[in-house]
Amino acid sequence: MNTIVCFGEILFDVYPTEAFIGGAPLNFAAHLSRHGESAMMLSALGEDALGAKALGWLEENKIDTSLIKRSALPTGRCNVTIGENGVPSYELLCDVAWDEISTDICSRRFDALYFGTLALRSEHNRATLERLIANNDFGDIFVDVNIRKPFYSVDSLAIALSNATILKISDEELPTVASLLGLNFTDNKEFCELLCEKFGNIKLIVLTLGANGALCYEANTQQLTNTAARKANVASTVGAGDSFSAAFLHKYLGGSTIESCLDYASRLAALVVSHYEAVPDYSPEEI
């Protein structure tokens, strides 16, 4: 069993009649827990009904909540409204509990740290993350690029990439990352090469390519490994990337080959998109 700290947002997508728990780090932690890993959620929740609901959900999913602080700020929310044509619009609220994540853990060894770039939208969290990394030993640092307008900047992206050993980017986010960093490239391999030249700490770059599958670039060998997308009856793509990331890291920490990591991650993502829930009820034996 590996111990992974999952740093970042816990929020609810709030519709007119109901609310659904979410946040990439939370989804990631839940999938790790399903695979028998020790997932520790490092976040903050309000002293409100949604905060209590979130704690209950985390405990039901066997996620360690000992690093979660309660806050005077409200629990994170994303208000969802449905327009006349059925198209949803999203309002990701600021000044919520997960904007002020704090921790006092120090001099501990963990197998990995996970965080996404959305959690770095606040100066408070950026400072917390830098102290966390400086004061503890992480075998790997898995960074998931989550571009959510307007909550990203060159500075927050640089902090993330300067600490990552494993970086995951989707094809939708790749152009924004390249633009922010001033990278000009002709194909995916050149993009990965340029990024690894700029940030020498990165060992692996995982690119998810939607219907075109996924690939992984290994910096030490400059090798590119591809996997095809798995067929699925798509119900919802919410949380698919989080499941892919968790499955990849689980297999990687277990010593699997990159090819096996990508294959397994693709199969779990295909299972997840066939359900409406970001973390459907499943066991690893089904994958």
C-alpha positions as CSV (number, residue, x, y, z in Angstrom):
1,M,0.0,0.0,0.0
2,N,1.3,3.4,-1.0
3,T,0.5,6.7,0.9
4,I,-0.5,9.6,-1.3
5,V,-1.4,13.1,-0.2
6,C,-4.1,14.7,-2.4
7,F,-3.9,18.5,-2.1
8,G,-6.6,20.7,-3.3
9,E,-10.3,21.6,-3.8
10,I,-13.3,19.9,-2.4
11,L,-16.5,21.5,-3.9
12,F,-20.1,20.8,-4.7
13,D,-21.7,21.4,-8.1
14,V,-24.9,23.0,-6.9
15,Y,-27.9,22.7,-9.2
16,P,-31.3,24.3,-8.5
17,T,-32.6,21.1,-6.9
18,E,-29.5,19.1,-5.7
19,A,-25.8,19.2,-5.1
20,F,-23.1,16.8,-6.2
21,I,-19.7,16.5,-4.5
22,G,-16.6,16.9,-6.7
23,G,-13.2,18.4,-7.3
24,A,-10.4,16.7,-9.1
25,P,-8.3,15.9,-6.0
26,L,-11.3,14.3,-4.3
27,N,-12.1,12.2,-7.3
28,F,-8.5,11.2,-7.6
29,A,-8.3,10.2,-4.0
30,A,-11.5,8.1,-4.2
31,H,-10.2,6.1,-7.2
32,L,-6.9,5.5,-5.3
33,S,-8.8,4.3,-2.3
34,R,-10.8,1.9,-4.5
35,H,-7.4,0.4,-5.5
36,G,-6.3,-0.2,-1.9
37,E,-4.0,2.8,-1.7
38,S,-3.9,5.1,1.4
39,A,-5.2,8.4,0.1
40,M,-5.0,11.4,2.4
41,M,-7.1,14.4,1.5
42,L,-5.4,17.7,2.3
43,S,-8.0,20.4,2.0
44,A,-10.4,22.6,3.9
45,L,-14.2,22.5,4.5
46,G,-16.6,25.0,5.9
47,E,-18.4,24.6,9.2
48,D,-21.7,24.1,7.3
49,A,-24.0,21.4,6.0
50,L,-22.1,20.9,2.8
51,G,-18.9,20.5,4.8
52,A,-20.5,17.8,7.0
53,K,-21.8,16.1,3.9
54,A,-18.3,16.1,2.3
55,L,-16.7,14.5,5.4
56,G,-19.3,11.8,5.4
57,W,-18.7,11.0,1.8
58,L,-14.9,10.9,2.3
59,E,-15.2,8.5,5.2
60,E,-17.6,6.3,3.3
61,N,-15.0,6.1,0.5
62,K,-12.2,5.3,3.0
63,I,-10.3,8.5,2.4
64,D,-8.1,9.7,5.2
65,T,-9.6,13.0,6.5
66,S,-7.0,13.8,9.2
67,L,-5.4,16.6,7.1
68,I,-8.7,18.4,6.4
69,K,-9.2,21.6,8.4
70,R,-12.6,23.2,9.1
71,S,-12.9,26.8,8.1
72,A,-15.1,29.9,8.9
73,L,-15.3,30.2,5.1
74,P,-18.1,28.3,3.3
75,T,-17.5,24.9,1.7
76,G,-16.5,25.2,-2.0
77,R,-19.4,25.6,-4.5
78,C,-19.8,25.8,-8.2
79,N,-23.3,27.1,-9.0
80,V,-24.8,25.4,-12.1
81,T,-27.6,27.0,-14.0
82,I,-29.4,25.5,-17.1
83,G,-30.2,27.9,-19.9
84,E,-33.3,27.8,-22.1
85,N,-31.6,25.6,-24.7
86,G,-30.4,23.1,-22.0
87,V,-26.8,24.3,-22.0
88,P,-25.4,24.6,-18.5
89,S,-23.3,27.6,-17.2
90,Y,-21.0,27.4,-14.3
91,E,-20.0,29.9,-11.6
92,L,-17.0,28.7,-9.5
93,L,-17.2,30.7,-6.3
94,C,-14.2,32.3,-4.7
95,D,-13.3,33.0,-1.1
96,V,-14.4,29.5,0.0
97,A,-12.8,27.0,2.4
98,W,-10.4,25.3,-0.1
99,D,-8.9,28.7,-1.0
100,E,-7.2,28.6,2.5
101,I,-5.7,25.2,2.8
102,S,-3.3,24.9,5.7
103,T,-1.2,22.1,7.2
104,D,1.5,21.7,9.9
105,I,2.8,18.2,8.8
106,C,6.6,18.2,8.7
107,S,9.5,15.7,8.2
108,R,7.3,12.9,7.0
109,R,7.8,10.5,4.1
110,F,5.0,9.9,1.6
111,D,5.1,7.8,-1.6
112,A,3.5,10.6,-3.7
113,L,1.9,14.1,-3.6
114,Y,-0.9,15.0,-6.0
115,F,-2.2,18.4,-6.8
116,G,-3.9,20.3,-9.7
117,T,-3.3,23.8,-10.9
118,L,-6.8,25.0,-9.9
119,A,-5.9,24.7,-6.2
120,L,-3.1,27.3,-6.8
121,R,-5.5,30.1,-7.7
122,S,-5.0,31.6,-4.2
123,E,-1.7,33.0,-2.9
124,H,-2.4,31.3,0.4
125,N,-2.5,27.8,-1.2
126,R,0.6,28.5,-3.2
127,A,2.5,29.3,0.0
128,T,1.1,26.2,1.8
129,L,2.1,24.0,-1.1
130,E,5.6,25.3,-1.2
131,R,6.0,24.7,2.5
132,L,4.5,21.3,2.3
133,I,7.0,20.2,-0.4
134,A,10.0,21.8,1.4
135,N,9.2,20.2,4.7
136,N,8.3,16.7,3.7
137,D,9.7,13.9,1.4
138,F,7.6,12.9,-1.5
139,G,8.7,10.0,-3.7
140,D,6.9,11.5,-6.7
141,I,4.8,14.6,-7.3
142,F,2.0,14.1,-9.7
143,V,0.6,17.4,-11.2
144,D,-2.7,17.5,-13.1
145,V,-3.0,20.7,-15.2
146,N,-6.6,22.0,-14.7
147,I,-7.1,25.1,-16.8
148,R,-10.3,26.8,-15.5
149,K,-10.8,30.4,-16.7
150,P,-9.9,32.8,-15.2
151,F,-8.2,30.8,-12.4
152,Y,-4.7,30.3,-13.9
153,S,-1.6,32.3,-14.5
154,V,2.0,31.9,-15.6
155,D,3.1,32.0,-12.0
156,S,0.8,29.3,-10.7
157,L,1.7,27.1,-13.7
158,A,5.4,27.6,-13.1
159,I,5.1,26.6,-9.5
160,A,3.3,23.4,-10.5
161,L,5.7,22.5,-13.3
162,S,8.8,23.3,-11.2
163,N,7.7,20.7,-8.7
164,A,6.2,18.0,-10.8
165,T,8.0,14.7,-11.4
166,I,4.9,13.3,-13.3
167,L,2.8,15.8,-15.3
168,K,-0.6,15.1,-16.8
169,I,-2.1,17.4,-19.5
170,S,-5.1,17.0,-21.7
171,D,-5.1,17.9,-25.4
172,E,-7.6,20.6,-24.6
173,E,-5.2,22.3,-22.1
174,L,-2.0,21.8,-24.1
175,P,-2.4,24.9,-26.3
176,T,-2.9,27.1,-23.2
177,V,0.1,25.7,-21.4
178,A,2.3,26.1,-24.6
179,S,1.1,29.7,-25.0
180,L,1.7,30.7,-21.4
181,L,5.2,29.2,-21.5
182,G,6.0,30.5,-25.0
183,L,6.6,27.1,-26.5
184,N,6.5,26.6,-30.2
185,F,6.4,23.0,-31.4
186,T,5.3,20.8,-34.4
187,D,4.1,17.6,-32.6
188,N,3.4,16.1,-29.2
189,K,6.9,14.7,-28.8
190,E,8.6,18.0,-29.4
191,F,6.2,19.7,-26.9
192,C,7.3,17.1,-24.3
193,E,10.9,17.6,-25.1
194,L,10.7,21.4,-24.8
195,L,8.8,21.1,-21.5
196,C,11.3,18.7,-20.0
197,E,14.2,20.9,-21.1
198,K,12.6,23.9,-19.4
199,F,11.7,21.9,-16.2
200,G,14.4,19.3,-15.5
201,N,12.5,17.8,-12.6
202,I,9.8,16.2,-14.8
203,K,10.4,12.5,-15.4
204,L,7.1,11.7,-17.2
205,I,4.6,13.6,-19.2
206,V,1.2,12.0,-19.7
207,L,-1.0,13.5,-22.5
208,T,-4.6,12.4,-22.7
209,L,-6.0,12.8,-26.2
210,G,-9.7,12.0,-25.9
211,A,-10.8,9.7,-28.7
212,N,-7.2,9.4,-29.9
213,G,-6.1,7.7,-26.7
214,A,-3.2,8.8,-24.6
215,L,0.6,8.8,-24.6
216,C,3.5,9.0,-22.1
217,Y,6.9,10.7,-22.7
218,E,9.8,9.5,-20.6
219,A,12.4,12.2,-20.2
220,N,15.4,10.0,-19.5
221,T,15.0,7.9,-22.7
222,Q,13.0,10.4,-24.8
223,Q,10.7,7.5,-25.5
224,L,7.1,8.0,-26.4
225,T,4.5,5.3,-25.6
226,N,1.0,5.4,-27.0
227,T,-2.3,3.6,-26.0
228,A,-5.6,3.6,-27.9
229,A,-8.8,4.8,-26.4
230,R,-11.1,2.1,-25.2
231,K,-14.6,1.8,-26.6
232,A,-17.4,2.9,-24.2
233,N,-21.0,3.9,-24.2
234,V,-20.5,7.5,-23.0
235,A,-22.9,8.7,-20.3
236,S,-20.7,11.5,-18.9
237,T,-17.1,12.5,-19.2
238,V,-17.0,14.2,-15.8
239,G,-14.2,12.8,-13.7
240,A,-12.7,10.6,-16.6
241,G,-9.4,12.4,-16.4
242,D,-9.2,12.0,-12.7
243,S,-9.8,8.3,-12.9
244,F,-7.1,8.0,-15.6
245,S,-4.6,9.9,-13.4
246,A,-5.3,7.8,-10.4
247,A,-5.1,4.5,-12.3
248,F,-1.8,5.5,-13.9
249,L,-0.2,6.5,-10.7
250,H,-1.4,3.4,-8.9
251,K,0.1,1.1,-11.5
252,Y,3.3,3.2,-11.8
253,L,3.9,3.1,-8.0
254,G,3.4,-0.6,-8.2
255,G,6.3,-1.0,-10.7
256,S,4.3,-1.6,-13.9
257,T,5.6,-0.7,-17.3
258,I,4.5,2.6,-18.8
259,E,2.6,0.6,-21.4
260,S,0.7,-1.3,-18.7
261,C,0.1,2.0,-16.8
262,L,-1.5,3.6,-19.9
263,D,-3.5,0.6,-20.8
264,Y,-5.0,0.2,-17.3
265,A,-5.7,3.9,-17.0
266,S,-7.5,3.9,-20.4
267,R,-9.6,1.0,-19.3
268,L,-10.7,2.6,-16.1
269,A,-11.5,5.9,-17.8
270,A,-13.7,3.9,-20.3
271,L,-15.5,2.4,-17.4
272,V,-16.0,5.8,-15.7
273,V,-17.4,7.5,-18.8
274,S,-20.1,4.8,-19.1
275,H,-21.6,6.1,-15.8
276,Y,-23.0,9.5,-14.8
277,E,-21.0,9.5,-11.5
278,A,-17.4,10.7,-11.5
279,V,-16.7,7.9,-9.0
280,P,-19.1,5.1,-9.9
281,D,-19.4,1.9,-7.8
282,Y,-16.8,-0.6,-9.2
283,S,-14.0,-2.9,-8.1
284,P,-10.6,-3.1,-9.7
285,E,-11.4,-6.7,-10.8
286,E,-13.9,-5.2,-13.3
287,I,-11.3,-3.2,-15.2
